[in-house]
Each structure stands twice: as C-alpha cells, then as structure tokens.
C-alpha cells in the first residue's frame, strides 16, 4: 500500500461532498463515501472506480454513534487505513424567527452538524492515532456561518461556530500523533442547500437580494489542495466564497 492514500467523505451523495470525492479520486485517492441515501453513493462510487480507484459506499446517519461505528469499521476493513476525513455532512433548519423553531428542528441540526462531525472526527482520530504509519488529516466543513450569521439561522450558525472550536481542539490534540486538522469555510457554493441565494436571500437589513455563487468544483479543488499537503503543513482555516457575495461587511 506504499504511496496509496485513503479518504472518507461524508455527505458525499451530492453537492460539495460528491464533487470533492470525485476530485480526490482524480488526484489519486481511494475514496469511501458516506451519506443519507445509498443510491447516489453507489453512483459516485461507480464513477470513482471508473477512474481506477477503490471506493466504499455506505448509507450512514452521522448523528448515530452505532452507524458511525459501522462506517469506520467498514472503512478500516476495506482500506486498511485512513489518511483523510472530509467531515462534510450538514443540514439546516427553516429560516424562521428563533421562537418559531421547534426543539426537534434544533436537535436535528445539532445531531448532524455538530454531533455528527464529532463522532466522525473521533473515529478518524482513533484510526489515525493507532495505524502504522501513524497520522492523517481531518478537514471540517465549517461554512462562513462559523464566523457571521444569516438572519434566522440560529441552529446552523451555532453548530458551525462550534465546529470551529472542534477544529482548533483537534488541531491541538492531533499534534502529538501526526494528525493535522483544518477547516474550509464555504460561501455560496452552488448546491441545493444554497439554491435560495440564486432566487433571493434575506439580508441583514431586511432586503431580499440575489447573491453570486461559485461552482462546487472550485470548492473541490480547494479541498484537494488542503488534502495534498504533507502532514508537516496544515491549512488551519480557508475561506472560499463567491467574490462578490455580501459576506465581508455583513452585519
């Protein structure tokens, strides 16, 4: 297995996750795929294998500890090691005033965006710490909402701020074991989740405005760059966004 590199991408059935998984495969990585629906994962796995890479596809609820355990056991059995986790799975809640959010809607976002990121990072950290050669890299999808909120986004923004703390803690705790951890904060990649930006999104001043977007392939290329660094170097935080989106100065 000398020279071979093995990655796991969550939320890999569509959007940023799928684009990143395929870009990693084109860059020479073998890629395991996790997501909610088996069908899209199988399609992505087929495309990866068509590039001459190994792939594993497993429908997984990342917020469920037992499901995450099965995922990582499958990856370890199939690949023998893990060199990269792209912790990408995420979800959001309806854009309504916080007093109209249900507790169930809050918990659903926390379960995926924060608990799911923790569970996958914990399992990846364990593999990377004990494998030989030791080490690996974790990249968390933080979103620009890890820094500045949109209106009516309390669950999503809160979890993404928390992911930033998780990233920094993992970066610190991983030093002794050759485990690098960084975060990619993405603004307005053209995915289903960002569809409202193309038709009109609520702004901080109450206006509805169409916002520019970027192609997911640009995000995928950034992930490949971060993943391809030697473990002696780490991108702790990268923001990639549509140049003209109203992020800088938002408030």
Secondary structure, 3 states (H helix, E strand, C coil): CCCCEEEEEECCCCHHHHHHHHHHHHCCEEEEEEECCHHHHHHHHHHHHHCCCCEEEEECCCCCHHHHHHHHHHHHHHHCCCCEEEECCCCCCCCCCHHHCCHHHHHHHHHHHHHHHHHHHHHHHHHHHHCCCCCEEEEEECCHHHCCCCCCCHHHHHHHHHHHHHHHHHHHHCHHHCEEEEEEEEECECCCCCHHHHHCEECCCCCEECCCCECHHHHHHHHHHHHHCCCCCCCCEEEEECCCCCCCCCC
